Amino acid sequence: MPLNDKKGRARAVMVLGTTSGAGKSFLATALCRWYARQGFKVAPYKAQNMSNNARVVPGLNGHMGEIGSAQYFQALAARRQPEVRMNPVLLKPEADTASQVVVLGEVDEALSRAPWRERSELLWPHARAALHELMDENEVVVIEGAGSPAEINLHASDYVNMRTAREVQAACLLATDIDRGGAFAHLYGTHQLLPPEERALIRGYVLNRFRGDARLLAPGPDMLQQLTGVPTMAVLPMWRHHGLPEEDGVFDEQATGQGLRIAVVAYPRLSNLDEFQPLRQVPGVQLLWARDARTLQSADWIILPGSKAVASDLAWLREQRLDAVIAAHAAAGKPLMGICGGLQMLGETLVDPYGIDGNAPGLGLLPLVTRFEREKLLRPAALSFARTMASPWSALQGLDLNGYEIHHGRTVQHPSLGAAEEILHERDASVVGWQQANVLGLYAHGLFEQPALLKALFGVDAGGLEPVFEGLADYVDRHFAPGALMQLLEPSA
């Protein structure tokens, strides 16, 4: 079947959702691998993402940039090099009413200060240009929407959903989380709130996270098709342990059973939480998200993750009296790790001469000082741990790993305190990790995604992401109606 239309452009398949959290990122990732397995040249795309989970990828003019983690993983699923056009606009929340705006991988300070509706009209040309370039260079573009396409108060300025769909006449799937209840009402209401020309782009419904006997859904899907003319193309069973990192929100499943309890402190502006997903797959490890002292006190390990607002999250940590629990944990000789913003918190002080993040005293558990600079450091990282490291982190000694850095802070040893051991170096010999006894601070993200690190720390052989992507493609292949995914590449009747 020839894919390119008379303009020589790709076919676009778009995943919309009735709500945030309906499973759009998960489904789009699965489709990227499924279409790639059919032999197509595939690229992912999301016009605008809002997330503090970001990855460092090749940008424009030889620079590195950042995109949302979801599009990073979708590109890997599509067997492509991730790059900034796949997520041309990234909003990184800094407060309840403010976000840092990243355009084609780079922070735009002026747009970060612009009002929301006016900002959208200024951002759409960047997103539109990136979309058309990807359409011209590929055979299939898998597009992810954002939130709901039927927010009638925002519809006029929403370019992420139906404006994008109209632009390339995308074949749209509308997914809903049936586990939340009200799935048929969500699908019908969303469909009916769209203008007729946009309803015409909806090609199929997806009932996601279904638990139970699918036969009990009858006659719901048939009745919904009679009302809207749109078939239900898939009923996707609940699948909790698929292995794909979560894009947003912490993993709130309650840890049960025995094993090593690793607590990640879930402060309000934590970032890059997706890098901890592999810990959920390690036998004998319980991953906990700690917001209170009781959860933290039960932990064998504590990890302070990245943060989009280090000084603010540090203040929250003190308000919750978690600083005392962390100090007691360190004093007891238990493993304590800080990554990026977490590393900065572990130091003596934060110095902010440019108003980037805020001045604050640190936790004083590493003899380090962090100064926030105007320029954000973005780079992939080829890393080497020191050949000799003290317990309890000695299993890491000598490891060569890959990761990435994304931070404004520059951290050095405190000039008047005893020095910490410099235990992690970048390829340019710069120091990006320090250890003092059981306390470890690292600037590098993504280390838990490295099979060598999981092998060293936990003795497990991890398969990485490839088996995850293959499993996702198998999953949609089993549960979509036969031929439905290929039909999406055909022009609508």
C-alpha positions in Angstrom: 0.0 0.0 0.0 1.6 3.3 -1.0 1.6 5.6 2.1 2.5 9.0 0.8 -0.3 11.1 -0.5 -0.1 13.4 -3.5 1.9 15.9 -1.5 4.5 13.2 -0.8 3.9 13.3 3.0 3.5 10.7 5.7 0.3 9.4 7.1 -0.4 10.7 10.7 -2.0 8.5 13.4 -2.9 10.5 16.5 -3.7 9.3 20.0 -6.1 11.5 21.9 -7.5 11.0 25.4 -10.8 11.8 27.1 -8.7 13.0 30.2 -5.1 13.4 31.3 -3.8 10.0 32.3 -5.9 8.0 29.9 -2.9 6.2 28.5 -1.9 8.3 25.5 1.8 8.1 26.0 1.7 4.4 26.6 -0.4 3.8 23.5 1.6 6.1 21.3 4.8 4.3 22.3 3.3 1.0 21.5 2.1 2.2 18.1 5.6 3.6 17.3 7.1 0.2 17.7 4.2 -1.6 16.0 4.4 0.5 12.8 8.2 0.3 12.9 7.9 -3.5 12.9 5.9 -3.3 9.7 8.9 -1.7 8.0 7.7 1.9 8.0 9.9 4.9 8.8 8.2 6.2 11.9 8.6 9.3 14.0 6.8 10.4 17.1 5.5 13.9 17.7 3.8 16.0 20.4 3.3 19.6 19.7 3.5 20.6 23.4 4.3 18.6 26.5 4.0 19.7 30.1 6.4 17.8 32.2 9.4 18.1 34.4 10.6 14.8 33.1 13.0 15.7 30.3 15.8 14.1 28.3 18.8 15.6 26.6 18.8 15.1 22.8 20.4 16.6 19.7 19.0 20.1 19.0 19.5 22.8 16.4 22.8 24.3 15.2 24.9 21.6 16.8 23.6 22.3 20.3 21.9 19.9 22.7 18.3 20.4 23.7 15.6 18.9 25.8 12.3 17.2 25.1 9.7 15.4 27.2 10.7 11.9 28.3 7.6 10.4 26.6 8.7 11.5 23.1 12.3 10.3 23.9 11.0 6.8 24.6 8.6 6.9 21.7 11.6 7.7 19.4 13.5 4.8 20.7 10.4 2.6 20.2 10.3 3.8 16.6 14.0 2.9 16.3 14.9 6.5 15.7 17.3 9.0 17.2 15.3 11.3 19.5 15.5 15.0 18.5 13.9 18.3 19.4 11.4 18.5 16.6 9.6 15.5 18.1 8.5 17.7 21.0 9.0 21.3 19.8 7.4 22.9 22.9 8.1 21.7 26.4 6.5 23.4 29.4 8.3 22.7 32.7 6.2 23.8 35.7 8.0 25.9 38.2 4.9 26.9 40.3 1.2 26.4 40.1 0.8 29.3 37.8 4.2 29.5 36.0 6.2 27.3 33.6 9.5 27.5 31.9 9.0 27.4 28.2 11.4 25.3 26.1 11.2 25.8 22.3 13.0 23.4 20.0 15.1 22.3 22.9 16.1 25.7 24.3 14.6 27.9 27.1 12.8 31.0 25.8 12.7 33.5 28.7 10.3 35.9 26.9 7.7 33.3 26.2 8.0 31.9 29.7 6.7 35.3 30.9 3.9 35.6 28.3 0.2 35.1 29.2 -1.0 31.6 28.3 -3.4 32.3 25.5 -1.2 34.8 23.8 1.8 32.4 24.2 0.0 29.6 22.5 -0.5 31.6 19.3 3.2 32.4 19.3 4.2 28.8 19.9 2.1 27.2 17.2 4.2 28.3 14.2 7.3 26.5 15.8 5.2 23.4 16.4 3.6 23.5 13.0 6.9 23.8 11.2 8.4 20.9 13.1 5.3 18.8 12.3 5.5 19.4 8.6 9.2 18.6 8.5 8.6 15.3 10.2 5.7 14.5 7.9 7.9 15.2 4.8 10.7 13.0 6.1 8.8 9.9 7.3 6.1 7.4 6.3 4.2 7.3 9.5 4.1 10.0 12.2 2.5 8.9 15.5 1.2 12.0 17.3 0.3 12.3 20.9 -2.4 14.7 22.1 -2.5 16.4 25.5 -5.2 16.2 28.2 -8.6 16.3 26.5 -9.3 17.7 23.0 -12.8 18.9 24.1 -11.9 21.5 26.8 -14.4 24.0 25.3 -12.9 26.9 27.4 -9.5 26.3 25.8 -10.4 25.0 22.4 -9.8 28.2 20.5 -6.1 28.4 21.7 -5.4 24.7 22.0 -2.9 23.8 19.2 -1.8 20.5 20.7 -4.9 18.5 19.9 -7.4 19.1 17.1 -5.5 22.0 15.5 -2.6 19.6 15.0 -5.0 16.8 13.9 -6.6 19.2 11.3 -3.2 20.4 10.1 -2.3 16.9 8.8 -5.7 15.2 8.6 -4.6 12.7 11.2 -6.5 9.5 11.8 -7.4 9.9 15.5 -7.9 7.3 18.2 -9.7 8.4 21.3 -8.6 6.6 24.4 -10.3 6.5 27.8 -9.3 4.9 31.1 -12.2 2.6 31.8 -10.8 1.7 35.2 -11.9 5.2 36.4 -15.5 4.6 35.4 -17.8 6.5 33.1 -15.9 5.5 30.0 -18.8 5.5 27.5 -19.9 8.9 28.8 -16.4 10.2 28.5 -16.1 9.0 24.9 -19.5 10.2 23.8 -19.2 13.6 25.5 -15.8 14.2 24.1 -17.0 13.3 20.6 -20.1 15.5 20.8 -18.3 18.6 22.1 -16.0 18.6 19.0 -17.1 20.6 15.9 -18.3 18.3 13.1 -15.1 18.7 11.0 -13.1 17.5 14.0 -15.4 14.6 14.9 -14.8 13.3 11.4 -11.2 12.7 12.2 -12.0 10.3 15.1 -11.5 6.9 13.6 -11.7 4.6 16.6 -12.2 4.4 20.4 -9.9 2.6 22.8 -11.0 1.3 26.2 -7.8 1.3 28.2 -7.0 -0.5 31.5 -10.0 -2.9 31.5 -10.3 -5.4 34.2 -12.7 -8.3 33.9 -14.6 -10.2 31.2 -14.7 -8.0 28.0 -17.9 -9.7 27.0 -19.7 -7.8 29.8 -19.1 -4.6 27.9 -21.8 -5.5 25.4 -23.9 -3.8 24.1 -22.0 -0.6 25.1 -19.5 -0.5 22.1 -22.3 -1.2 19.6 -24.6 1.4 21.1 -21.8 4.0 21.1 -21.1 3.3 17.5 -24.8 3.8 16.6 -24.7 7.1 18.4 -21.4 8.5 17.0 -20.6 6.3 13.9 -17.2 5.5 15.5 -16.2 1.9 16.3 -14.4 0.7 19.3 -11.1 -0.6 17.9 -9.6 -2.1 21.0 -10.2 -3.1 24.6 -6.8 -3.1 26.3 -6.6 -5.1 29.5 -5.0 -3.7 32.6 -1.3 -4.1 32.4 0.6 -2.8 35.5 4.1 -4.1 34.9 4.7 -3.3 31.3 8.1 -1.7 32.1 7.6 1.6 30.3 8.6 4.6 32.5 5.8 6.7 33.6 5.7 10.2 32.1 4.0 12.1 35.0 2.9 11.5 38.5 4.5 9.2 41.0 3.8 5.5 41.1 1.3 5.3 43.9 0.9 1.5 44.2 1.4 0.4 47.8 4.6 -1.5 48.3 4.0 -4.9 49.9 6.0 -8.0 50.9 9.6 -8.3 51.9 12.8 -6.9 50.4 15.0 -3.9 50.1 12.9 -0.7 50.7 14.1 2.2 48.5 12.3 5.4 49.2 12.4 8.3 46.7 11.4 11.6 48.3 8.4 12.9 46.4 8.7 16.7 46.9 6.3 18.9 45.0 8.6 19.8 42.0 10.5 16.6 41.6 11.8 15.9 38.1 13.0 13.1 36.0 11.2 10.5 38.1 10.9 8.2 35.1 14.5 7.2 35.6 13.5 5.1 38.6 11.1 2.9 36.7 13.7 0.0 36.4 13.7 -0.3 40.2 10.1 -1.5 40.0 11.2 -4.5 38.0 14.0 -5.6 40.3 13.1 -8.7 42.3 13.4 -8.1 46.0 13.2 -4.3 45.7 10.2 -2.2 46.9 10.1 1.3 45.4 8.4 3.8 47.7 7.5 7.4 47.2 8.0 9.2 50.4 6.0 12.3 51.3 5.9 11.8 55.1 8.3 10.8 57.9 6.8 7.4 58.5 7.4 6.2 55.0 10.9 7.6 55.0 11.8 6.0 58.4 11.0 2.6 57.1 13.4 2.8 54.2 16.7 0.9 53.8 17.8 3.4 51.1 16.8 7.0 50.6 17.1 8.8 47.2 16.7 12.5 46.8 15.7 12.9 43.1 16.0 15.8 40.7 14.0 19.0 41.3 12.8 21.8 39.1 12.8 24.1 42.1 15.5 23.0 44.5 15.3 25.8 47.1 11.5 25.5 47.2 11.5 21.7 47.5 14.2 21.9 50.1 11.9 24.3 52.1 9.0 21.8 51.7 11.2 19.0 52.9 12.0 21.0 56.1 8.3 21.9 56.6 7.5 18.2 56.5 10.4 17.6 59.0 11.9 15.1 56.6 15.3 16.8 56.9 15.7 15.3 60.4 14.7 11.8 59.2 17.2 12.0 56.3 20.0 13.2 58.7 19.2 10.3 61.1 19.2 7.9 58.2 22.7 9.1 57.2 24.0 9.0 60.8 22.9 5.4 61.0 25.2 4.6 58.1 22.4 3.7 55.7 22.7 4.4 51.9 21.7 7.9 51.0 21.8 9.1 47.4 21.1 12.5 45.8 20.7 13.0 42.0 21.1 16.4 40.4 18.8 18.6 42.5 19.0 16.0 45.3 22.8 16.3 45.1 22.5 20.0 45.5 20.2 19.6 48.6 22.8 17.3 50.2 25.4 20.1 50.1 26.1 22.9 52.5 24.5 25.8 50.7 22.8 27.0 47.5 24.0 30.3 46.0 21.7 32.0 43.4 23.1 35.4 42.2 20.8 35.5 39.1 17.5 34.5 40.6 17.4 31.2 38.9 16.2 29.0 41.8 16.8 30.7 45.2 19.4 30.9 48.0 19.1 28.3 50.7 21.1 26.3 53.3 21.6 22.7 52.3 21.2 19.6 54.4 24.9 19.7 55.2 25.5 16.0 54.5 28.1 16.6 51.8 30.8 19.3 51.9 29.7 21.0 48.7 28.5 24.4 47.5 26.2 24.9 44.5 26.0 28.1 42.5 23.2 28.5 40.0 24.3 29.9 36.7 22.2 31.5 33.9 23.1 28.9 31.3 21.6 25.5 31.7 24.0 22.7 31.2 22.6 20.0 28.8 24.7 17.1 27.7 24.8 13.4 27.3 27.2 11.9 29.7 29.9 9.2 29.3 30.7 8.4 32.9 33.3 6.5 34.8 33.1 5.6 38.5 36.4 5.7 40.5 38.4 2.5 40.7 38.1 2.5 44.4 35.0 3.4 46.4 34.0 2.9 50.0 31.1 0.8 51.3 28.1 0.8 50.9 28.7 2.0 47.3 31.7 -0.1 46.5 29.7 -2.2 44.0 29.8 0.8 41.7 33.6 1.1 41.5 35.1 0.9 38.1 31.8 1.0 36.2 31.6 2.9 32.9 28.1 4.0 32.2 26.0 6.5 30.1 23.6 9.1 31.3 22.7 12.7 30.9 23.0 16.0 32.7 20.4 18.8 32.8 21.0 21.5 35.4 21.7 25.2 36.1 23.8 24.5 39.2 27.6 24.2 39.3 28.9 22.3 42.3 32.3 22.4 43.9 33.9 21.3 47.2 33.4 23.7 50.2 36.7 25.5 50.6 36.8 25.3 54.4 35.5 21.7 55.0 37.1 18.3 54.6 36.8 17.2 51.0 34.4 14.5 49.8 35.8 11.8 47.5 35.4 12.6 43.8 34.0 9.3 42.6 32.3 10.0 39.2 33.9 11.8 36.2 32.6 12.8 32.8 34.6 12.2 29.6 36.1 15.6 29.9 37.4 14.7 33.4 34.9 17.0 35.1 33.7 15.8 38.4 30.0 14.9 38.5 29.8 12.8 41.6 31.0 12.9 45.2 30.9 10.4 48.2 31.4 10.8 51.9 31.0 7.5 53.7 27.4 6.3 53.0 26.3 9.6 51.3 26.5 9.7 47.5 25.7 12.7 45.3 25.6 12.5 41.5 24.7 14.9 38.7 24.1 12.2 36.2 20.5 11.1 35.4 19.6 7.8 33.9 22.0 5.5 35.7 19.3 3.1 36.9 18.4 2.5 33.3 21.8 1.0 32.8 21.9 -2.8 33.0 25.5 -2.8 34.3 24.5 -0.7 37.3 21.5 -2.9 38.2 23.7 -5.9 37.9 26.3 -4.3 40.2 23.9 -3.1 42.9 21.3 -5.9 42.8 22.8 -8.8 41.0 20.0 -8.9 38.3 20.4 -9.1 34.6 18.1 -6.4 33.2 17.1 -6.5 29.5 16.8 -2.8 29.0 14.1 -1.1 27.0 14.0 -3.2 23.8 12.0 -6.1 25.4 9.6 -3.5 26.8 9.0 -2.0 23.3 8.5 -5.4 21.8 6.1 -6.3 24.5 4.1 -3.1 23.9 3.9 -3.9 20.1 2.7 -7.5 20.8 0.1 -6.1 23.2 -1.6 -3.8 20.7 -1.3 -6.4 18.0 -3.3 -8.9 20.2 -5.9 -6.5 21.4 -6.7 -4.2 18.4 -9.3 -5.4 15.9 -7.6 -7.3 13.1 -6.4 -4.9 10.4 -7.4 -1.8 12.4 -4.0 -0.4 12.8 -3.3 -0.6 9.1 -6.7 0.8 8.3 -5.7 4.0 10.1 -3.1 4.6 7.4 -5.8 4.7 4.7 -7.7 7.8 3.9 -10.9 8.2 5.7 -14.1 7.4 3.9 
